[in-house]
Amino acid sequence: MGAFWHDWLYVPLLNALIWLYQGPAFGNLGLAIVELTVVLRVALLPFTIIDERSRSSYERLSEKIGELEREFRTDPVRRKEKIRELLKDHRVSYWSKVFVLGVQGLVLVLIYQVFMAGIRFTGADLIYPWISPPAAVNTDFFGFDLAARSWFWATAVAAVLFAQIYAVQKKREHLVTKADVMYMIFFPLFTLAVLMLLPMVKSLFILTSLFFGMVIFWIRRMISGWES
Protein backbone atom coordinates (compact mmCIF):
# COMPACT_ATOMS: atom_id res chain seq x y z
CA MET A 1 0.00 0.00 0.00
CA GLY A 2 2.86 2.37 0.82
CA ALA A 3 4.47 1.84 -2.59
CA PHE A 4 1.15 2.36 -4.37
CA TRP A 5 0.51 5.59 -2.48
CA HIS A 6 3.99 6.92 -3.22
CA ASP A 7 4.46 5.74 -6.82
CA TRP A 8 0.92 6.03 -8.20
CA LEU A 9 -0.57 8.90 -6.21
CA TYR A 10 2.03 11.10 -4.52
CA VAL A 11 4.68 11.23 -7.28
CA PRO A 12 2.20 11.84 -10.17
CA LEU A 13 0.52 14.66 -8.23
CA LEU A 14 3.88 16.18 -7.36
CA ASN A 15 4.98 16.12 -11.00
CA ALA A 16 1.66 17.53 -12.22
CA LEU A 17 2.00 20.39 -9.76
CA ILE A 18 5.57 21.14 -10.83
CA TRP A 19 4.62 20.96 -14.52
CA LEU A 20 1.77 23.41 -13.98
CA TYR A 21 4.02 25.65 -11.88
CA GLN A 22 6.62 25.94 -14.61
CA GLY A 23 4.10 26.10 -17.47
CA PRO A 24 0.49 27.36 -17.39
CA ALA A 25 0.88 28.84 -13.89
CA PHE A 26 3.88 31.02 -14.93
CA GLY A 27 5.86 30.32 -11.77
CA ASN A 28 2.92 30.96 -9.42
CA LEU A 29 2.41 27.93 -7.18
CA GLY A 30 -0.97 29.20 -5.94
CA LEU A 31 -2.21 29.46 -9.51
CA ALA A 32 -0.87 25.95 -10.13
CA ILE A 33 -3.01 24.70 -7.22
CA VAL A 34 -6.06 26.47 -8.70
CA GLU A 35 -5.39 24.95 -12.12
CA LEU A 36 -4.87 21.49 -10.62
CA THR A 37 -8.17 21.78 -8.76
CA VAL A 38 -10.03 22.84 -11.91
CA VAL A 39 -8.50 19.97 -13.90
CA LEU A 40 -9.57 17.55 -11.17
CA ARG A 41 -13.12 18.92 -11.09
CA VAL A 42 -13.35 18.76 -14.90
CA ALA A 43 -12.24 15.11 -14.76
CA LEU A 44 -14.96 14.47 -12.17
CA LEU A 45 -17.55 16.43 -14.16
CA PRO A 46 -19.66 13.38 -15.16
CA PHE A 47 -20.12 12.52 -11.49
CA THR A 48 -20.74 16.17 -10.65
CA ILE A 49 -23.52 16.29 -13.27
CA ILE A 50 -25.08 13.15 -11.79
CA ASP A 51 -24.91 14.77 -8.37
CA GLU A 52 -26.56 17.95 -9.70
CA ARG A 53 -29.38 15.87 -11.16
CA SER A 54 -29.81 14.15 -7.79
CA ARG A 55 -29.90 17.56 -6.12
CA SER A 56 -32.54 18.71 -8.59
CA SER A 57 -34.60 15.59 -7.85
CA TYR A 58 -34.23 16.26 -4.14
CA GLU A 59 -35.46 19.83 -4.59
CA ARG A 60 -38.55 18.63 -6.46
CA LEU A 61 -39.09 16.01 -3.77
CA SER A 62 -38.87 18.72 -1.10
CA GLU A 63 -41.55 20.72 -2.90
CA LYS A 64 -43.86 17.69 -3.01
CA ILE A 65 -43.29 17.04 0.68
CA GLY A 66 -44.16 20.66 1.39
CA GLU A 67 -47.42 20.25 -0.54
CA LEU A 68 -48.29 17.11 1.45
CA GLU A 69 -47.56 18.87 4.73
CA ARG A 70 -49.90 21.69 3.80
CA GLU A 71 -52.58 19.33 2.48
CA PHE A 72 -52.56 17.06 5.55
CA ARG A 73 -51.61 19.61 8.19
CA THR A 74 -54.62 18.64 10.31
CA ASP A 75 -53.98 14.88 9.97
CA PRO A 76 -50.38 14.10 11.12
CA VAL A 77 -50.83 10.33 10.82
CA ARG A 78 -52.02 10.50 7.22
CA ARG A 79 -49.33 13.08 6.46
CA LYS A 80 -46.55 10.77 7.65
CA GLU A 81 -47.95 7.89 5.59
CA LYS A 82 -48.05 10.00 2.43
CA ILE A 83 -44.54 11.33 2.96
CA ARG A 84 -43.25 7.80 3.62
CA GLU A 85 -44.84 6.59 0.37
CA LEU A 86 -43.36 9.54 -1.54
CA LEU A 87 -39.86 8.88 -0.19
CA LYS A 88 -40.18 5.20 -1.07
CA ASP A 89 -41.16 5.99 -4.67
CA HIS A 90 -38.58 8.76 -5.20
CA ARG A 91 -35.28 7.62 -3.78
CA VAL A 92 -32.35 9.99 -4.22
CA SER A 93 -28.89 8.45 -4.66
CA TYR A 94 -25.88 10.22 -3.18
CA TRP A 95 -23.15 7.83 -4.36
CA SER A 96 -21.88 10.29 -6.99
CA LYS A 97 -21.48 13.03 -4.39
CA VAL A 98 -19.66 10.66 -2.07
CA PHE A 99 -17.31 9.67 -4.90
CA VAL A 100 -16.53 13.29 -5.85
CA LEU A 101 -15.92 14.26 -2.22
CA GLY A 102 -13.81 11.15 -1.68
CA VAL A 103 -11.50 11.90 -4.62
CA GLN A 104 -11.17 15.53 -3.56
CA GLY A 105 -10.39 14.43 -0.02
CA LEU A 106 -7.69 12.09 -1.33
CA VAL A 107 -6.10 14.87 -3.38
CA LEU A 108 -6.32 17.19 -0.38
CA VAL A 109 -4.31 14.72 1.70
CA LEU A 110 -1.77 14.32 -1.11
CA ILE A 111 -1.34 18.08 -1.48
CA TYR A 112 -0.78 18.34 2.26
CA GLN A 113 1.87 15.63 2.04
CA VAL A 114 3.54 17.43 -0.87
CA PHE A 115 3.84 20.61 1.16
CA MET A 116 4.83 18.87 4.39
CA ALA A 117 7.53 16.96 2.53
CA GLY A 118 8.74 20.27 1.24
CA ILE A 119 8.03 20.90 -2.42
CA ARG A 120 10.89 23.38 -2.42
CA PHE A 121 13.30 20.59 -1.49
CA THR A 122 12.00 17.82 -3.74
CA GLY A 123 14.71 15.50 -4.98
CA ALA A 124 15.31 15.35 -8.73
CA ASP A 125 14.89 11.57 -8.56
CA LEU A 126 11.15 12.06 -8.04
CA ILE A 127 10.74 14.26 -11.11
CA TYR A 128 9.83 12.61 -14.40
CA PRO A 129 12.49 12.84 -17.15
CA TRP A 130 10.35 15.10 -19.35
CA ILE A 131 9.84 17.62 -16.54
CA SER A 132 12.67 19.98 -15.61
CA PRO A 133 13.06 20.24 -11.83
CA PRO A 134 12.82 23.89 -10.74
CA ALA A 135 15.86 25.47 -9.13
CA ALA A 136 13.53 26.96 -6.50
CA VAL A 137 9.80 27.11 -5.84
CA ASN A 138 8.12 30.32 -4.72
CA THR A 139 5.22 29.63 -2.34
CA ASP A 140 4.05 33.25 -2.21
CA PHE A 141 0.48 33.81 -3.42
CA PHE A 142 -0.53 37.47 -3.47
CA GLY A 143 1.34 38.14 -0.25
CA PHE A 144 0.30 34.90 1.47
CA ASP A 145 2.60 31.94 2.05
CA LEU A 146 0.93 28.76 0.78
CA ALA A 147 2.89 26.68 3.26
CA ALA A 148 1.87 28.83 6.26
CA ARG A 149 -1.39 29.14 8.16
CA SER A 150 -3.83 31.86 7.16
CA TRP A 151 -6.91 32.93 9.10
CA PHE A 152 -7.99 35.06 6.11
CA TRP A 153 -8.27 32.15 3.66
CA ALA A 154 -9.73 29.84 6.31
CA THR A 155 -12.40 32.45 7.04
CA ALA A 156 -13.13 32.81 3.32
CA VAL A 157 -13.81 29.07 3.04
CA ALA A 158 -16.05 29.13 6.13
CA ALA A 159 -18.00 32.13 4.78
CA VAL A 160 -18.61 30.49 1.40
CA LEU A 161 -19.68 27.25 3.10
CA PHE A 162 -22.13 29.13 5.31
CA ALA A 163 -23.56 31.00 2.30
CA GLN A 164 -24.02 27.78 0.32
CA ILE A 165 -25.71 25.92 3.19
CA TYR A 166 -27.94 28.92 3.91
CA ALA A 167 -28.98 29.16 0.24
CA VAL A 168 -29.90 25.47 0.16
CA GLN A 169 -31.89 25.63 3.40
CA LYS A 170 -33.63 28.82 2.30
CA LYS A 171 -35.15 26.97 -0.65
CA ARG A 172 -36.68 24.33 1.60
CA GLU A 173 -37.60 26.32 4.69
CA HIS A 174 -40.57 24.06 5.38
CA LEU A 175 -38.18 21.12 5.90
CA VAL A 176 -35.46 22.87 7.90
CA THR A 177 -35.06 21.50 11.42
CA LYS A 178 -33.09 22.72 14.42
CA ALA A 179 -30.42 20.19 13.51
CA ASP A 180 -30.14 21.77 10.04
CA VAL A 181 -29.70 25.21 11.58
CA MET A 182 -27.04 23.89 13.94
CA TYR A 183 -25.27 22.30 10.97
CA MET A 184 -25.38 25.60 9.06
CA ILE A 185 -23.70 27.37 11.97
CA PHE A 186 -21.28 24.85 13.40
CA PHE A 187 -20.00 23.08 10.26
CA PRO A 188 -18.45 26.30 8.83
CA LEU A 189 -17.06 27.10 12.29
CA PHE A 190 -15.55 23.63 12.56
CA THR A 191 -14.08 24.00 9.08
CA LEU A 192 -12.62 27.37 10.07
CA ALA A 193 -11.01 25.92 13.20
CA VAL A 194 -9.45 23.02 11.26
CA LEU A 195 -8.17 25.10 8.34
CA MET A 196 -6.58 27.66 10.67
CA LEU A 197 -4.31 24.85 11.89
CA LEU A 198 -3.29 23.77 8.37
CA PRO A 199 -1.26 25.34 5.54
CA MET A 200 -3.11 27.94 3.49
CA VAL A 201 -2.85 25.71 0.40
CA LYS A 202 -5.67 23.58 1.85
CA SER A 203 -8.01 26.57 1.99
CA LEU A 204 -7.11 27.57 -1.57
CA PHE A 205 -7.86 24.07 -2.88
CA ILE A 206 -11.23 23.88 -1.08
CA LEU A 207 -12.23 27.42 -2.06
CA THR A 208 -11.47 26.76 -5.73
CA SER A 209 -13.48 23.54 -5.62
CA LEU A 210 -16.41 25.32 -3.96
CA PHE A 211 -16.47 28.04 -6.61
CA PHE A 212 -16.25 25.43 -9.38
CA GLY A 213 -19.26 23.69 -7.86
CA MET A 214 -21.13 27.01 -7.76
CA VAL A 215 -20.43 27.59 -11.46
CA ILE A 216 -21.79 24.14 -12.33
CA PHE A 217 -24.85 24.81 -10.15
CA TRP A 218 -25.65 28.10 -11.91
CA ILE A 219 -25.11 26.55 -15.34
CA ARG A 220 -27.56 23.83 -14.40
CA ARG A 221 -30.00 26.51 -13.22
CA MET A 222 -29.69 28.38 -16.51
CA ILE A 223 -30.25 25.21 -18.54
CA SER A 224 -33.30 24.32 -16.43
CA GLY A 225 -34.65 27.82 -17.00
CA TRP A 226 -34.21 27.52 -20.78
CA GLU A 227 -35.87 24.11 -20.83
CA SER A 228 -38.86 25.39 -18.89
N, C-alpha and C positions, 0 to 999 in steps of 0.2 A: 504493500500500500504506500509506503514511504517513497519508493522509487517511482511509482505511478504519479503520485502527487508532484514530485519534483520534476520529473522528465516530461510529463504530459500536460501538466497544468501550470506549475510555477514558471518553468523556463519559457514556454511559449508566450505566456502573458508578459513576462519580463521583456522578451524580444519584441513583442508587438508594441509595448510601451516605448521602448527605445527607438524603434523604427518610426513611430508617430512623432516622437520628440524631435528627431533629426529631420523629419520630412514635413508632413502636413501641419505639424504644430509649430514649425519655425523656431525650435529651441525653447518653447514654452511648455514646461512639464504639466502645468495646470490645464492648458488647452489640450494636451495629449490625453489627459484623463477624461476630459469632456468628450473628445473624439472617440476614445475607446468605449465610453459608456453608450454613446449614440450608435456605434457599430454593433455593440452587444444588443441593444434594444431593437435595432433593425433586424438582426438575426433572429430575435425572439418575436418578431412582429406577428407571425401566424398565430402564436399562442396568445399574444396580446389582443388580437382581433377576436379570437374565441372568447377571451375573458370579457371584452367589451360587449359582445353579444349576450353573454350570461348576465352581465350587469344590466343591460337593457331589458332582458327577460325578468330580472328581479324587480326592476322599477315598475314594469307593467303588472307584475304580481302584487307589488305593494299597493298599487292603485285599486286592484280588484279587492284586496283585503280591506282597504279603506271603505269601499262601497258596501261590503258585507257588514262591516262594523256599524255603518250608519243605518243600513237596512234592518239589522237585527239588534239594534241598540237596547231594545226593551226585552230581548230574549237571549240572555248570555249563553244558555245551554245550546240553543239552536245555532247561535253565532259561532261558537267553538266548533260545532260539527261541520258547518259550512267551510270554515277556514281550514279545518283539518282535511276535508275532501279536496279543497283547492290546492293545498300544499302537496297532497299526494299525487294529483294529476299534473302539476307543473313543478317538477323538481328542477332545481338549478344546480349545475355542476361547477365546482370551484377548482377542479384539478388543474386547469390551465393556469389559473392565478398562482396556485401553489408551485407549479413548475417554474413560472417566470420569476417568482420571488426566491425560489430555491437557487436558481442559476445566478441571480444577482447577488444573493448572499454568499455563494461560493466565490464569485469574483471579488466581492468585498473583502473576504478573508485573504484571498491571494494578493490583492493590492496592499493590504496591511502588512503581509509578510514581505512583500517587495520593499516597502519603505522601512520596515524594521530591520531587514537584512542590510539595508543601506544601498539604495540604487546608485548612489554616487560612488560607491566602492565595489561595484560589481566586477567580478573577475572576467577577463576576456574569454575564458574557457566556456563561459555560459552563453556567450553571444554567438549566434549563428554566423557561418562564414560569409553570407551575403549581406550582413549588417555590420557596419563599421562601429566599433565601440567608441562612445564619446569620451573625449579627454576629461570632461567634467560635466556634471548635470546641475543646472540651476533649478532649485526648488521654489524660487520666488514666484508668486502669482498675485500680481497687482498689489504688492506690498505685504502679502501674507506668505508665511512659510508653510508649504504643503506638509512638511514633516513635523510641524509644531501644532500645538493645540490652539483652537480659535473659538472663543465664545460667540463671535460675530457670525461665523458660518454655521455653527451649531444652532444658534437662535434662528437663523434664516430657515434651516430645515424644519425646525419645530413650528415656526410660523406657517410655513406652507402646508405642513401636515395638518395643523389645526384648521386652516382655511378649507382644505379638501374635505376633511371629515365633517366640518360644519355644513358645507355645501351639500354633501350627500344626505345628511340628516335633515336638512331644511326641506328637501324634496319629499321626505316621508315623515313629516311631523307627527302624523297620526300613529306611527309605529315606534316612535322614539321612546325609549324607557330611561329610567334613572341610570341604569347600567350603561346605556349608550352615551348619556351626557358625561358620566364619569370617564368613559373611554376617550371621549373627545377632549377632555381636559388633561387627564393624566398620561395618556400615551405620548402626546407631544412633549410633555414635561419630562417623562422618562427618557425619551429619545434625546432631548436636550442634555440631560444629565450624563448620559452615556457618551454622546459625541464630544462633550467638553473634556472628556478624559482621553480622547483618541486624537490622532493626527488629523489635521484639517482636510487632508485628501479624502477621508471617509465622507465628510459632509459634502464635499464637492461632487463626489460620485453619486450620493443619494439625491442631492438637489437636482443634478442633471437628469437622473432617471425620473424623478417626480415631474419635472417640466416636460420631459418627453411623453410621459403618460398623459399629461394635461393636453398636449397637442393632439394626441391620438383621440382623446375624449371629445375635444371640440370638433375635430374632423368628422367623427362619427355623428355628432349632433347635427352638423351641417348637412351631412348626407341624409340623415333621417328627416330633416326639415325639407330637403328637396324632394324626397320620395313621397312625403305626405302632401 
